[in-house]
């Protein structure tokens, strides 16, 4: 396996892991904050973080940005509403 390919795999895993942790933290924060308008805003920010992470991985791997994987960016919203 080429070194460049391994580097792309590793940076992709790091981008997704970091973004997933950040989005999960935003969802947890959204469910614990007392301000009434903060809940939807934090869930939207978590979704945007997920979209950017997926697009970033696609760009790193030189693939098309439009992909069915973008549907997974809605997971933070679903989890946030489930636990609220």
Phi, psi and omega per residue, in radians:
X1 nan 2.469 -3.102
X2 -1.320 2.632 -3.118
X3 -1.113 -0.701 -3.129
X4 -1.089 -0.670 3.138
X5 -1.149 -0.739 3.115
X6 -1.132 -0.702 3.093
X7 -1.064 -0.705 3.112
X8 -1.132 -0.706 3.115
X9 -1.104 -0.769 -3.098
X10 -1.176 -0.803 -3.127
X11 -1.183 -0.582 3.069
X12 -1.108 -0.769 3.115
X13 -1.116 -0.689 3.122
X14 -1.160 -0.733 3.135
X15 -1.095 -0.832 -3.118
X16 -1.147 -0.725 -3.133
X17 -1.149 -0.788 3.140
X18 -1.105 -0.794 3.139
X19 -1.148 -0.670 3.133
X20 -1.131 -0.717 3.104
X21 -1.146 -0.727 3.130
X22 -1.135 -0.768 3.130
X23 -1.140 -0.689 3.103
X24 -1.118 -0.679 3.081
X25 -1.110 -0.674 3.095
X26 -1.155 -0.650 3.109
X27 -1.175 -0.734 3.089
X28 -1.094 -0.764 3.109
X29 -1.087 -0.692 -3.141
X30 -1.078 -0.606 -3.125
X31 -1.439 -0.215 -3.101
X32 -1.916 -0.253 -3.092
X33 -1.336 2.585 -3.071
X34 -1.643 -0.201 -3.141
X35 -1.290 2.288 -3.043
X36 -1.163 -0.586 -3.100
X37 -1.513 -0.113 -3.050
X38 -1.343 -0.519 -3.053
X39 -1.011 -0.983 -3.119
X40 -1.166 -0.583 -3.134
X41 -1.144 -0.761 3.130
X42 -1.158 -0.617 3.088
X43 -1.202 -0.640 3.083
X44 -1.152 -0.720 3.113
X45 -1.107 -0.713 3.110
X46 -1.094 -0.678 3.116
X47 -1.174 -0.723 3.112
X48 -1.107 -0.685 3.095
X49 -1.062 -0.740 3.124
X50 -1.158 -0.720 3.103
X51 -1.077 -0.798 -3.141
X52 -1.121 -0.635 3.104
X53 -1.146 -0.756 3.139
X54 -1.150 -0.770 3.110
X55 -1.117 -0.695 3.111
X56 -1.066 -0.739 3.115
X57 -1.152 -0.683 3.113
X58 -1.133 -0.656 3.117
X59 -1.212 -0.739 3.122
X60 -1.010 -0.716 -3.110
X61 -1.570 0.150 3.074
X62 0.961 0.854 3.093
X63 -1.989 2.984 3.096
X64 -1.149 2.452 -3.117
X65 -1.243 -0.638 3.135
X66 -1.367 2.068 -3.073
X67 -2.660 2.678 3.060
X68 -1.097 -0.310 3.117
X69 -1.102 -0.373 3.119
X70 -1.109 -0.378 3.088
X71 -1.121 -0.470 3.126
X72 -1.235 -0.187 3.094
X73 -1.221 -0.271 3.102
X74 -1.425 -0.066 -3.125
X75 -1.057 -0.744 3.120
X76 -1.030 -0.649 3.122
X77 -1.158 -0.779 -3.140
X78 -1.092 -0.773 3.132
X79 -1.166 -0.705 3.141
X80 -1.095 -0.765 3.130
X81 -1.266 -0.531 3.126
X82 -1.138 -0.735 -3.069
X83 -1.596 0.000 -3.127
X84 -1.482 nan nan
